[in-house]
């Protein structure tokens, strides 16, 4: 199985549409579908973008097909950060190490948030397109449909 096929499995597992996945990962509209149809390879820049924007995907599974599709909670979450002990005996290297771990933790949280925001934005855009085509969400009133 090729990377493109594993990505398709990931998209299905996450309940995303191809357009949503493309938006999340910064791909042009239709890129993924064309690559999938052609059973083509994924370039390095696209692969990097996918790994940056989908922090839960297991890179080893994506590239080599080894292991599980999604990272385990332990892999996905950074280790807990213990602050250095208080007092004047704290060395600057301890403080630096603590702050660097804290930065890494916050960067991971941001990536997760950006992924979720991208997914939700793509969903909103798809819903807007569906509404403009006359495909309304269940429970949409007649009054809302006439707008």
For each residue, the residues with C-beta under 8 A, 3 or more apart:
1: 5 6 65
2: 5 6 39 41
3: 6 7 41 42 47 62 63
4: 7 8 32 35 36 39 40 41 42
5: 1 2 8 9 36 39
6: 1 2 3 9 10 61 62 65 69
7: 3 4 10 11 21 32 42 50 62
8: 4 5 11 12 36
9: 5 6 12 13 69
10: 6 7 13 14 54 57 62 69
11: 7 8 14 16 17 18 21 32
12: 8 9 15
13: 9 10 69 70
14: 10 11 21
15: 12
16: 11 20 21 24 119 122
17: 11 20 21 122 126
18: 11 21 22 32 33 36
19: 22 23 29 122 125 126
20: 16 17 23 24 119 122 123 126
21: 7 11 14 16 17 18 24 25 27 32 122
22: 18 19 25 27 28 29 30 31 32
23: 19 20 26 27 118 121 122 125
24: 16 20 21 53 54 115 118 119 122
25: 21 22 46 49 50 53 54
26: 23 49 53
27: 21 22 23 31 32 46 49
28: 22 31
29: 19 22
30: 22 33 34
31: 22 27 28 34 35 46
32: 4 7 11 18 21 22 27 35 36
33: 18 30 36 37
34: 30 31 37 38 40
35: 4 31 32 38 40 41 42
36: 4 5 8 18 32 33 39 40
37: 33 34
38: 34 35
39: 2 4 5 36
40: 4 34 35 36
41: 2 3 4 35
42: 3 4 7 35 46 47 50
43: 46 47
44: 47 48
45: 48 49
46: 25 27 31 42 43 49 50
47: 3 42 43 44 50 51 62 63
48: 44 45 51 52
49: 25 26 27 45 46 52 53
50: 7 25 42 46 47 53 54 57 62
51: 47 48 54 57 59 62
52: 48 49 55 111
53: 24 25 26 49 50 111 114 115 118
54: 10 24 25 50 51 57 115
55: 52 71 76 108 111 112 115
56: 70 71 76 115
57: 10 50 51 54 61 62 69 70 71
58: 61 62 67 68 69 70 71 75
59: 51 62 63
60: 63 64 66 67
61: 6 57 58 64 65 66 67 68 69
62: 3 6 7 10 47 50 51 57 58 59
63: 3 47 59 60
64: 60 61
65: 1 6 61
66: 60 61
67: 58 60 61
68: 58 61 71 72
69: 6 9 10 13 57 58 61
70: 13 56 57 58
71: 55 56 57 58 68 75 76
72: 68 75 76
73: 76 77
74: 77
75: 58 71 72
76: 55 56 71 72 73
77: 73 74 108
78: 81 101 104 105 108
79: 101
80:
81: 78 98 101 102 105
82: 98
83: 98
84: 90 94 95 98
85: 89 90
86: 90
87: 90
88:
89: 85
90: 84 85 86 87 94 95
91: 94 95
92: 95 96
93: 96 97
94: 84 90 91 97 98
95: 84 90 91 92 98 99
96: 92 93 99 100
97: 93 94 100 101
98: 81 82 83 84 94 95 101 102
99: 95 96 102 103
100: 96 97 103 104
101: 78 79 81 97 98 104 105
102: 81 98 99 105 106
103: 99 100 106 107
104: 78 100 101 107 108
105: 78 81 101 102 108 109
106: 102 103 109 110
107: 103 104 110 111
108: 55 77 78 104 105 111 112
109: 105 106 112 113
110: 106 107 113 114
111: 52 53 55 107 108 114 115
112: 55 108 109 115 116
113: 109 110 116 117
114: 53 110 111 117 118
115: 24 53 54 55 56 111 112 118 119
116: 112 113 119 120
117: 113 114 120 121
118: 23 24 53 114 115 121 122
119: 16 20 24 115 116 122 123
120: 116 117 123 124
121: 23 117 118 124 125
122: 16 17 19 20 21 23 24 118 119 125 126
123: 20 119 120 126 127
124: 120 121 127 128
125: 19 23 121 122 128 129
126: 17 19 20 122 123 129 130
127: 123 124 130 131 137
128: 124 125 131 132
129: 125 126 132 133
130: 126 127 133 135 136 137
131: 127 128 134 135 136 137
132: 128 129
133: 129 130
134: 131 145
135: 130 131
136: 130 131 140 144 145
137: 127 130 131 140
138:
139:
140: 136 137 144 145
141: 144 145
142: 145 146
143: 146 147
144: 136 140 141 147
145: 134 136 140 141 142
146: 142 143
147: 143 144
